[in-house]
């Protein structure tokens, strides 16, 4: 007589334990994707920063640069702090398996400096004050003279029409041309005069046709540089540019 054995059923607690593990893993995965939570990081790298020191960024994160592996790092507050920093335009993070994180920082570009009661204002293309310096050691952008801001603080915006037109002019230039400009001078009588690092004076006059004058500035300076022409001044006040040469 053949006896058929019955299959032994697994205890109920095994299935319950497996279900519990799956739920926990799902919750952890949802938490990591819904907010920047990293369970383990072997390396954290910061790229794109120039003005903000890497050590300062790590201090914002609450992580020492030489700390080594990082366990369970909730980066939500860190990214919020960086996004609120006036020096930062945008920030993103790229996670690479198995445990590497690269933080990409895009800093606000300094477009010009303006004098104020508290020092020199570092402003961007929108006229927003990024920072204030007592002196200008390393000028990364031209200075706008003939205008002095009053009592103004980082995060404030300069709404003066003349300054705004100058910023529009600088934005219209390419980086190569913009890097040649050291000063933009505002005067009630002569209007706007641009001075280059080579001491070439470019008279813009009124703030009309500002984009056209920016295009002419760019084209003429490129030709002057390519042909090594000894130009003393460029007059863009009228429809046709007038160049004066050095003797």
C-alpha positions as CSV (number, residue, x, y, z in Angstrom):
1,X,0.0,0.0,0.0
2,X,1.5,3.3,-1.1
3,X,1.4,6.2,1.3
4,X,1.5,9.7,0.0
5,X,3.1,12.2,2.3
6,X,1.6,15.7,2.7
7,X,3.7,18.7,1.9
8,X,4.7,20.6,4.9
9,X,3.4,24.1,5.0
10,X,5.7,27.0,5.9
11,X,4.9,28.7,9.2
12,X,2.6,31.7,8.9
13,X,5.2,33.9,10.6
14,X,7.7,33.5,7.7
15,X,5.2,35.1,5.2
16,X,4.4,37.8,7.7
17,X,8.1,38.6,8.2
18,X,8.8,38.7,4.5
19,X,5.8,41.0,4.0
20,X,7.1,43.2,6.7
21,X,10.5,43.4,5.1
22,X,9.0,44.3,1.7
23,X,6.9,47.1,3.3
24,X,10.0,48.5,5.1
25,X,12.0,48.4,1.9
26,X,9.2,50.1,0.0
27,X,8.9,52.8,2.7
28,X,12.7,53.4,2.6
29,X,12.7,53.6,-1.2
30,X,9.7,56.0,-1.2
31,X,11.4,58.2,1.5
32,X,14.7,58.3,-0.5
33,X,12.9,59.3,-3.7
34,X,10.4,61.7,-2.2
35,X,13.2,63.6,-0.4
36,X,17.0,63.5,-0.6
37,X,17.8,60.9,2.0
38,X,21.0,58.8,1.5
39,X,21.5,55.7,3.6
40,X,25.2,55.4,2.9
41,X,27.7,57.5,0.9
42,X,31.3,56.6,0.3
43,X,32.2,59.8,-1.4
44,X,30.6,63.3,-1.7
45,X,31.9,65.6,-4.4
46,X,31.1,69.2,-5.1
47,X,31.6,70.7,-8.6
48,X,30.9,74.0,-10.3
49,X,31.6,76.2,-7.3
50,X,34.1,79.0,-7.7
51,X,33.2,81.8,-5.2
52,X,31.9,79.4,-2.5
53,X,34.6,77.3,-0.9
54,X,34.0,73.6,-0.9
55,X,34.6,73.4,2.8
56,X,31.9,76.0,3.4
57,X,29.5,73.8,1.4
58,X,30.4,70.8,3.5
59,X,29.8,72.8,6.6
60,X,26.3,73.7,5.4
61,X,25.7,70.0,4.9
62,X,27.0,69.2,8.4
63,X,29.6,66.9,6.9
64,X,33.4,67.3,7.3
65,X,35.4,67.2,4.0
66,X,37.7,64.5,5.6
67,X,35.0,62.7,7.4
68,X,34.9,59.6,5.1
69,X,31.8,57.5,4.7
70,X,28.5,59.2,5.5
71,X,25.6,57.2,7.1
72,X,22.0,58.2,6.7
73,X,22.2,61.7,5.5
74,X,19.0,63.7,5.2
75,X,20.0,66.4,2.7
76,X,16.7,68.2,2.5
77,X,17.7,71.1,4.8
78,X,21.1,71.3,3.1
79,X,19.6,71.8,-0.4
80,X,17.1,74.3,1.0
81,X,20.0,76.3,2.5
82,X,21.9,76.3,-0.7
83,X,18.9,77.3,-2.8
84,X,18.3,80.3,-0.5
85,X,21.9,81.4,-0.8
86,X,22.1,84.5,-3.0
87,X,25.4,83.3,-4.5
88,X,23.7,80.1,-5.9
89,X,21.6,80.2,-9.0
90,X,20.7,76.5,-9.0
91,X,21.8,73.2,-7.5
92,X,21.3,69.5,-8.4
93,X,22.7,66.2,-7.2
94,X,23.6,63.0,-9.2
95,X,23.8,59.7,-7.3
96,X,26.0,57.0,-8.8
97,X,25.9,53.4,-7.7
98,X,26.9,52.1,-5.3
99,X,27.6,55.0,-3.0
100,X,28.8,58.2,-4.7
101,X,27.1,61.6,-4.8
102,X,28.1,64.6,-6.9
103,X,26.6,68.0,-6.0
104,X,26.5,70.3,-9.0
105,X,26.4,74.0,-8.0
106,X,25.7,76.8,-10.5
107,X,26.7,80.1,-9.0
108,X,25.1,83.4,-9.9
109,X,27.2,85.3,-12.4
110,X,28.5,88.7,-11.3
111,X,27.5,91.1,-14.0
112,X,28.7,94.4,-12.5
113,X,29.7,96.2,-9.3
114,X,28.0,99.3,-8.0
115,X,29.2,101.6,-5.1
116,X,26.9,102.0,-2.1
117,X,27.0,103.3,1.5
118,X,28.2,99.9,2.8
119,X,30.8,99.2,0.1
120,X,30.6,97.7,-3.4
121,X,27.5,95.8,-4.5
122,X,27.9,92.7,-6.5
123,X,24.9,92.5,-8.8
124,X,23.6,90.0,-11.3
125,X,21.7,90.5,-14.6
126,X,18.4,91.2,-12.8
127,X,20.0,93.9,-10.6
128,X,19.8,91.7,-7.5
129,X,22.5,92.3,-5.0
130,X,24.5,89.0,-4.5
131,X,26.9,90.3,-1.9
132,X,28.6,93.4,-0.5
133,X,32.4,93.9,-0.3
134,X,34.4,96.6,1.5
135,X,36.9,96.7,-1.4
136,X,37.4,95.2,-4.8
137,X,40.4,93.0,-4.7
138,X,39.7,90.8,-7.7
139,X,37.3,92.5,-10.2
140,X,35.4,89.8,-12.0
141,X,33.0,92.3,-13.7
142,X,33.0,96.0,-14.7
143,X,32.1,98.6,-12.2
144,X,29.3,101.1,-12.8
145,X,30.3,104.6,-11.7
146,X,28.3,107.8,-11.6
147,X,25.6,106.1,-9.6
148,X,25.6,105.3,-5.9
149,X,23.1,103.1,-4.3
150,X,21.7,104.1,-1.0
151,X,21.1,101.9,2.0
152,X,20.8,98.5,0.3
153,X,21.4,94.9,1.4
154,X,22.0,91.5,-0.1
155,X,18.8,90.2,-1.8
156,X,17.6,93.7,-2.6
157,X,17.2,94.8,-6.2
158,X,18.4,98.0,-7.9
159,X,15.5,99.4,-9.9
160,X,17.3,102.5,-11.3
161,X,16.4,102.7,-15.1
162,X,20.0,103.8,-16.0
163,X,21.6,100.9,-14.2
164,X,19.0,98.5,-15.6
165,X,19.9,99.7,-19.2
166,X,23.6,99.2,-18.5
167,X,22.9,95.6,-17.3
168,X,20.9,95.0,-20.5
169,X,23.8,96.3,-22.5
170,X,26.3,94.0,-20.7
171,X,24.0,91.0,-21.0
172,X,23.9,91.5,-24.8
173,X,27.7,91.3,-25.1
174,X,29.4,87.9,-25.3
175,X,31.7,86.9,-22.5
176,X,34.9,87.7,-24.5
177,X,33.8,91.3,-25.1
178,X,32.4,91.7,-21.6
179,X,35.7,90.6,-20.0
180,X,37.4,93.5,-21.8
181,X,35.3,96.1,-20.0
182,X,36.6,97.6,-16.8
183,X,34.1,100.5,-16.2
184,X,30.8,101.8,-17.4
185,X,30.5,105.5,-16.5
186,X,27.2,107.3,-16.1
187,X,27.2,111.1,-16.5
188,X,24.2,113.5,-16.8
189,X,25.8,115.4,-19.7
190,X,27.5,112.7,-21.8
191,X,25.3,109.8,-21.0
192,X,27.0,106.4,-20.9
193,X,30.7,105.9,-21.6
194,X,32.3,102.4,-21.6
195,X,36.0,102.1,-20.8
196,X,38.0,98.9,-21.7
197,X,41.0,97.4,-20.0
198,X,43.1,98.9,-22.9
199,X,41.7,102.3,-22.0
200,X,39.5,102.5,-25.2
201,X,36.6,104.9,-24.5
202,X,33.3,103.9,-26.1
203,X,30.7,106.6,-26.1
204,X,27.2,105.2,-26.0
205,X,25.5,108.5,-25.2
206,X,21.8,108.0,-24.4
207,X,20.4,104.6,-23.4
208,X,18.4,104.2,-26.6
209,X,19.1,101.4,-29.1
210,X,21.0,99.7,-26.3
211,X,21.1,96.3,-28.0
212,X,22.3,97.7,-31.3
213,X,25.1,99.6,-29.5
214,X,26.0,96.4,-27.8
215,X,26.3,94.6,-31.1
216,X,28.4,97.4,-32.6
217,X,30.7,97.4,-29.5
218,X,31.2,93.6,-29.9
219,X,31.9,93.7,-33.6
220,X,34.3,96.7,-33.4
221,X,36.3,95.4,-30.4
222,X,36.7,92.1,-32.1
223,X,38.1,93.7,-35.3
224,X,40.3,96.1,-33.3
225,X,41.8,93.1,-31.4
226,X,42.2,91.0,-34.5
227,X,44.0,93.7,-36.5
228,X,45.8,95.4,-33.5
229,X,44.4,98.8,-34.5
230,X,45.5,101.6,-32.1
231,X,42.0,102.9,-31.3
232,X,41.7,105.7,-28.7
233,X,37.9,106.0,-28.7
234,X,34.7,104.8,-30.4
235,X,31.7,107.0,-30.8
236,X,28.4,105.2,-31.0
237,X,26.2,108.1,-30.3
238,X,25.1,108.6,-33.9
239,X,23.9,106.1,-36.4
240,X,27.4,105.4,-37.9
241,X,30.3,104.6,-35.6
242,X,33.2,107.1,-35.4
243,X,36.7,105.8,-34.5
244,X,39.5,108.0,-33.3
245,X,43.0,106.6,-33.4
246,X,46.0,107.1,-31.2
247,X,49.0,108.9,-32.7
